[in-house]
Amino acid sequence: MVEIITRNLTLKIVALVLAGLFWFHVVTEKEYNHEFEVPFVFQGISDGLILTTPPPERIHVRLSGTGKELLGYIFKKPALIYQTAIDERGIYPVELTSEDLYFDDNIQAEVVDVIEPRELKFRIENVREKVVDVIPKVDITPALGYVKLGELEVQPDTVKVSGPQRVVRYLRSVSTRELKFDDVKKNIDENIRLEVADTLFITPESTTVNIFQRIVPIVEKRFGPLAIETYNTKLFDSTLIYPDSIYLQIEGPRGLIDSLEINNFSAIINFRGLEAGSTLVMPDVVVPDGYKLIETDPNSVIVKAYKSENTGN
C-alpha cells in the first residue's frame, strides 16, 4: 500500500500543485462584490488654506472586481482619494459617490457604492504662520547634596507654527509635554516633544526642542577674614568690637564657589537698637544669591558701647 502511494511521488506532487494553481486561477478570475472599510483622503486644497473639519479616517464602500483585483486591494490596502479644487475659505458640502473616488496605487478594483458616510461637510480656512515662544513644562528636583546651576535652557526657545488664521492670531506660545525629574545627580539633556492641542489644527515647524539643565554637587569653602562694617556708631561716645573680622563657611555650587572673593560678602553690626554696655552680637552676614552661610568663626563678637554720664544734660 505504501509503495503504491510513494510511486512517482514527485510527479503526483507536481500534478497536485498544478491542479491547485488552476483552481486558484479559475476562482480568482470570477467577478465579486465585497464591502470594505477603506482609508479615506481628501485632496485638492490650495496652498494657503487648511482643512479644519477632520475628514473620516475610513469610509465604508462596496468594491467590485475579480478575485485577483480584490486580493490586490487587500494586500496593498491603499486609501480612496476624493479630489477637489478649492482655492478660497468657506464651508463646502460634499456628496460622496462612487464616481468621485479612486485609488492611486494601480488598484483595478472599482468602487460601485458608497455605504457610509454619503454626505460630508468641510470647513476650509486661511492659513497663517507665526513665531511663538516655547514654554517648558519641566520640574527638576536635584538629589540631596546637589543643586541646579543656572536657568533651564531651551533650544530653540521659539518655534514657527502654522494653522487657522483665527487661532494663530491670538497664539503667544506653545508648551512642551510635562516632564518630572527627581533625585537628579547629573546634567539633564533631553529632547522633549511639543504639545499642541489637536483641536486647534496648529502645526509646529519642529515637533521637539532640547532642554538642558546643569546639575552640580554642593561644596563648602572657607572665606576670610571679613572685616565687620559698623553703622550708627555716633549714637555712642565710644564703641568697640572684638574681633573686628570673622571667617565664613559658605555652601554653594561646585565650579562657581571658587570664583567668589571676600568682597562678595559683607558682615554688619548696626549700633541702632543696642544698649550701652558690653554684649555679644552676631553680625548680619550678607551672601550672594545661590549661596548659603553655614557658620561664622567666631559665631559672635564682643560689642562695647558707652555714653558719657553728662550726655543729654
C-alpha positions as CSV (number, residue, x, y, z in Angstrom):
1,M,0.0,0.0,0.0
2,V,2.8,2.4,1.0
3,E,4.6,1.5,-2.2
4,I,1.6,2.4,-4.3
5,I,1.3,5.8,-2.6
6,T,5.0,6.7,-2.9
7,R,5.4,5.5,-6.5
8,N,6.1,8.6,-8.8
9,L,5.6,10.8,-5.7
10,T,7.3,13.8,-7.3
11,L,5.0,13.6,-10.3
12,K,2.0,13.4,-8.1
13,I,3.0,16.4,-6.1
14,V,3.6,18.5,-9.2
15,A,0.2,17.4,-10.6
16,L,-1.4,18.4,-7.3
17,V,0.2,21.8,-7.3
18,L,-0.8,22.5,-10.9
19,A,-4.3,21.5,-10.1
20,G,-4.3,23.9,-7.2
21,L,-2.9,26.7,-9.3
22,F,-5.5,26.0,-12.0
23,W,-8.3,26.1,-9.4
24,F,-7.0,29.3,-7.9
25,H,-6.8,30.9,-11.4
26,V,-10.4,29.9,-12.2
27,V,-11.7,31.1,-8.9
28,T,-9.9,34.5,-8.9
29,E,-11.0,35.3,-12.5
30,K,-14.6,35.5,-11.3
31,E,-16.2,38.8,-10.5
32,Y,-17.0,39.6,-6.9
33,N,-18.6,42.4,-4.9
34,H,-17.4,42.9,-1.3
35,E,-17.7,45.6,1.4
36,F,-14.6,47.1,2.9
37,E,-13.7,49.8,5.5
38,V,-11.2,51.8,3.3
39,P,-8.8,54.6,4.4
40,F,-10.0,58.0,3.1
41,V,-8.0,61.0,1.8
42,F,-9.3,64.4,0.9
43,Q,-7.1,66.3,-1.6
44,G,-7.1,69.4,-3.7
45,I,-7.0,72.3,-1.2
46,S,-4.9,75.2,-2.5
47,D,-1.8,76.4,-0.7
48,G,-2.6,79.0,2.0
49,L,-5.7,77.1,3.0
50,I,-6.3,74.5,5.7
51,L,-9.0,71.9,6.3
52,T,-10.3,72.4,9.9
53,T,-13.1,69.8,9.7
54,P,-11.3,66.4,10.1
55,P,-12.4,64.0,7.4
56,P,-13.3,60.5,8.4
57,E,-10.3,58.2,8.6
58,R,-12.1,55.4,6.8
59,I,-15.3,55.1,4.8
60,H,-17.5,52.1,4.2
61,V,-17.7,51.2,0.5
62,R,-18.5,48.2,-1.8
63,L,-15.8,47.2,-4.2
64,S,-16.2,45.2,-7.4
65,G,-13.5,43.3,-9.3
66,T,-12.1,39.9,-10.0
67,G,-10.7,37.8,-7.2
68,K,-7.2,38.9,-8.2
69,E,-8.2,42.5,-8.2
70,L,-9.8,42.4,-4.8
71,L,-6.8,40.4,-3.4
72,G,-4.5,43.2,-4.8
73,Y,-6.5,45.7,-2.8
74,I,-6.4,43.5,0.4
75,F,-2.6,43.1,0.2
76,K,-1.9,46.8,-0.5
77,K,-4.7,48.5,1.4
78,P,-4.4,51.9,-0.3
79,A,-6.6,54.9,0.5
80,L,-9.5,56.1,-1.5
81,I,-9.0,59.6,-2.7
82,Y,-11.5,62.3,-3.1
83,Q,-10.0,65.0,-5.4
84,T,-11.4,68.5,-5.2
85,A,-10.2,72.0,-6.3
86,I,-10.8,74.6,-3.5
87,D,-9.0,77.9,-3.6
88,E,-10.9,80.0,-1.0
89,R,-12.1,79.6,2.5
90,G,-15.6,78.6,3.3
91,I,-17.8,75.6,4.2
92,Y,-18.2,73.0,1.5
93,P,-20.8,70.2,1.5
94,V,-19.7,67.0,-0.3
95,E,-21.8,64.2,-1.5
96,L,-19.7,61.0,-1.9
97,T,-20.4,58.9,-4.9
98,S,-18.6,56.0,-6.5
99,E,-17.6,58.3,-9.4
100,D,-15.8,60.7,-7.1
101,L,-13.4,58.2,-5.5
102,Y,-10.3,56.5,-6.9
103,F,-7.3,54.6,-5.9
104,D,-3.8,55.9,-6.8
105,D,-1.9,52.6,-6.3
106,N,-2.7,50.7,-9.6
107,I,-5.6,49.0,-7.9
108,Q,-8.0,47.6,-10.5
109,A,-10.9,47.0,-8.1
110,E,-13.7,49.7,-8.6
111,V,-15.9,51.4,-6.1
112,V,-19.5,50.6,-7.0
113,D,-21.3,52.1,-4.0
114,V,-20.6,54.3,-1.0
115,I,-22.4,52.9,2.0
116,E,-21.4,55.3,4.8
117,P,-20.9,58.2,5.0
118,R,-22.6,59.5,1.9
119,E,-22.5,63.2,2.8
120,L,-19.7,65.3,4.4
121,K,-19.2,68.9,5.2
122,F,-15.8,70.5,5.3
123,R,-14.6,73.9,6.7
124,I,-11.7,75.5,4.9
125,E,-9.8,78.4,6.5
126,N,-6.9,80.7,5.7
127,V,-3.5,79.6,7.0
128,R,-1.3,81.9,9.0
129,E,2.3,81.5,10.2
130,K,3.8,82.9,13.3
131,V,6.8,82.6,15.6
132,V,5.9,81.9,19.2
133,D,7.7,81.2,22.5
134,V,8.3,77.7,23.7
135,I,7.3,77.2,27.4
136,P,8.9,74.2,29.1
137,K,6.7,72.3,31.5
138,V,9.7,70.6,33.3
139,D,10.1,70.1,37.0
140,I,13.7,69.2,38.1
141,T,14.5,68.3,41.7
142,P,18.2,67.7,42.4
143,A,19.3,64.9,44.8
144,L,20.4,65.8,48.3
145,G,23.8,67.5,48.1
146,Y,23.2,68.7,44.5
147,V,21.9,72.0,43.1
148,K,20.7,73.4,39.8
149,L,23.3,75.7,38.2
150,G,21.9,78.4,36.1
151,E,18.5,78.5,34.4
152,L,16.9,75.8,32.3
153,E,17.9,76.2,28.7
154,V,15.5,75.5,25.8
155,Q,16.8,75.3,22.3
156,P,15.2,76.6,20.2
157,D,13.2,78.8,22.6
158,T,10.9,79.9,19.8
159,V,9.2,77.9,17.0
160,K,7.3,78.8,13.9
161,V,3.7,77.4,13.8
162,S,1.1,77.4,11.1
163,G,-2.6,76.9,11.4
164,P,-6.0,78.6,11.0
165,Q,-5.7,82.4,11.0
166,R,-8.4,82.8,13.6
167,V,-6.3,80.7,16.1
168,V,-2.8,81.7,15.2
169,R,-3.6,85.4,15.5
170,Y,-4.0,85.0,19.3
171,L,-1.4,82.3,19.9
172,R,1.5,83.5,22.1
173,S,3.3,80.3,23.0
174,V,3.3,76.5,22.8
175,S,4.3,74.2,25.6
176,T,6.3,71.1,25.9
177,R,4.8,68.0,27.3
178,E,5.1,67.7,31.1
179,L,8.2,66.0,32.5
180,K,9.4,65.5,36.0
181,F,12.9,64.6,37.1
182,D,13.5,63.6,40.7
183,D,16.7,62.9,42.7
184,V,18.9,64.2,39.9
185,K,22.7,63.9,40.2
186,K,23.8,64.7,36.7
187,N,23.0,67.2,33.9
188,I,19.6,67.0,32.2
189,D,20.0,67.0,28.4
190,E,16.8,65.7,26.8
191,N,14.8,66.2,23.6
192,I,11.2,66.8,24.5
193,R,8.1,66.8,22.4
194,L,5.9,69.9,21.9
195,E,2.3,69.6,23.0
196,V,-0.3,71.2,20.6
197,A,-4.0,70.5,21.0
198,D,-5.3,68.6,18.0
199,T,-8.5,70.7,18.1
200,L,-6.5,73.8,17.2
201,F,-5.1,72.4,14.0
202,I,-1.7,74.0,14.8
203,T,1.4,72.5,13.2
204,P,4.8,73.5,14.6
205,E,7.7,73.6,12.2
206,S,9.7,71.4,14.7
207,T,8.0,68.9,16.9
208,T,10.7,68.7,19.6
209,V,13.1,71.0,21.4
210,N,16.1,70.3,23.6
211,I,16.2,71.1,27.3
212,F,19.4,71.4,29.3
213,Q,19.9,71.9,33.0
214,R,23.3,71.8,34.7
215,I,23.3,69.9,38.0
216,V,26.4,70.1,40.2
217,P,27.3,69.0,43.7
218,I,27.2,71.4,46.6
219,V,30.5,72.0,48.3
220,E,31.7,74.1,51.2
221,K,34.5,76.7,51.3
222,R,36.0,78.9,54.0
223,F,36.4,82.7,53.3
224,G,38.0,85.3,55.5
225,P,39.0,87.3,57.3
226,L,36.0,89.6,56.5
227,A,36.1,93.0,58.1
228,I,32.9,93.9,60.1
229,E,31.2,97.0,59.0
230,T,29.6,99.2,61.6
231,Y,26.7,101.7,61.4
232,N,25.3,104.4,63.7
233,T,28.3,104.3,66.0
234,K,27.8,108.1,66.6
235,L,24.9,107.2,68.8
236,F,27.5,106.4,71.4
237,D,30.6,108.3,72.6
238,S,32.8,105.3,72.2
239,T,32.4,101.9,70.6
240,L,34.5,98.8,70.2
241,I,34.0,95.4,68.6
242,Y,36.3,92.4,69.1
243,P,37.4,90.7,67.0
244,D,36.8,93.2,64.1
245,S,36.7,90.5,61.5
246,I,35.2,87.0,61.1
247,Y,35.6,83.9,58.9
248,L,32.7,82.5,56.8
249,Q,31.9,78.9,56.0
250,I,29.9,79.1,52.7
251,E,28.0,76.4,50.8
252,G,27.4,76.6,47.1
253,P,27.7,75.0,43.6
254,R,31.0,73.4,42.7
255,G,32.6,75.3,39.9
256,L,31.2,78.6,40.9
257,I,32.1,78.9,44.6
258,D,35.8,79.2,43.7
259,S,35.1,82.4,41.7
260,L,33.8,84.2,44.8
261,E,36.1,86.7,46.6
262,I,35.9,88.1,50.1
263,N,34.5,91.4,48.8
264,N,31.4,89.5,47.6
265,F,30.3,89.2,51.3
266,S,29.5,91.7,54.0
267,A,29.2,91.5,57.8
268,I,27.4,94.3,59.5
269,I,26.7,95.5,63.0
270,N,24.1,98.3,63.4
271,F,24.5,100.1,66.7
272,R,21.0,101.4,66.5
273,G,18.9,99.5,68.9
274,L,21.9,98.3,71.0
275,E,22.0,99.4,74.7
276,A,25.1,100.8,76.3
277,G,27.4,98.4,77.8
278,S,29.1,95.2,76.7
279,T,27.3,92.4,74.9
280,L,27.8,89.5,72.4
281,V,26.4,90.2,68.9
282,M,26.3,88.0,65.8
283,P,26.9,90.2,62.8
284,D,24.4,90.2,60.0
285,V,26.1,88.4,57.1
286,V,25.0,89.0,53.5
287,V,26.0,86.4,50.9
288,P,25.3,86.3,47.2
289,D,22.2,84.7,45.8
290,G,22.6,80.9,45.3
291,Y,24.9,80.5,48.3
292,K,24.3,79.6,51.9
293,L,26.1,80.7,55.1
294,I,26.8,77.6,57.1
295,E,28.6,79.2,60.1
296,T,30.8,82.1,61.1
297,D,34.0,81.9,63.1
298,P,33.6,83.2,65.7
299,N,29.8,83.0,65.8
300,S,29.6,86.2,67.7
301,V,31.7,89.2,68.6
302,I,32.1,91.4,71.7
303,V,30.5,94.8,71.3
304,K,31.1,97.6,73.8
305,A,29.2,100.9,73.5
306,Y,29.4,103.7,76.1
307,K,27.9,107.1,76.6
308,S,29.4,109.7,78.9
309,E,27.4,110.4,82.1
310,N,26.5,114.0,81.2
311,T,25.2,113.1,77.8
312,G,21.9,115.0,77.2
313,N,22.4,117.5,80.1
